[in-house]
Amino acid sequence: MRADRLEEVPSCALCGTGERSTLFTEEPFSVVRCSNCGLVYVTPRLPPGVLLEEIYDESYWKSDSPKVRGYADYSAERDFYVRTFRIRNRFVRSFASPPGKVLDVGCAAGFFLAVAREDGWECAGVEPSAPIAETARKNLPGVEIFTGLLEDAPFEKESFDLVTLWDVVEHTPDPVSFLRAASAMVKPGGVLVLETQNVDSLFARILGRKWQHYKHAEHLYHFSPHTLRRLLEKEAGLAVLAMTSRYGGKLVSPAFVAERAGRIHPVLSGLLSPLSAMKRTAFYINLFDELVAACRKPGGGGGE
Ligand SMILES: [Zn+2]
């Protein structure tokens, strides 16, 4: 990453206040908390166009240093992601059921869309990272996957019964305009489901700067239940139906556990490395440090 291209973030994306306190610094990045609304964000950072070029290239999805950036091998863990999304889909089904149209924004290799399709949804996806969008197209023949930003996607506004954002909002340079664009895709009365990490969770507080979600070049924001609700309700005009950490877990491989444990302490990684031989095993891990929210877009009859 080119440190000379980093730009200072002058003010909070949620409330516009410039006052903030620094939680910690890992050069060249500082993690700060807005003094007014409490939003936690990273400054300085790469400008939006450079982010796409420098962070979300092919090596993001098969990274040599996944603790710092990206995934060890995203496509190879297909089975784990699909099984994780089947569990999360139970949450989605509490609020929205097929038939209908779903748009997955930041769809990566299309693993959630694969689950949605087997569930009976008509599917579409948006993915700014070109190499993984190509993988999604291969995985899901006949499904329209737009390569680019949501704001540029050719889909008709208010045409989706369900819009999903899995681990996406924390990556977006401007979460307010992003959520408004996502909300604009939802039919009146339709549902938006979003997942992101919870900076106020017990696990995040215990680990402090060693929390696995502090990946400063890519995780630009860290929401809490309070700041996420403000984003969804006040800024995007959605009604929050539920917000929970119950469905925030994921099925992971033993190698993933060893790699992430190494972030807490290198000795843990070494101790757990024999697990990596257990190729077919999967663990369902929920650290309760993620938030999954379901929201309804106002309108669409029902006397509102
Ligand atoms: Zn703020």
Residues whose N, C-alpha, C, O or C-beta is under 5 A from the ligand:
A	BS01	ZN	C12 L14 C15 G16 T17 C34 N36 C37 G38 L39
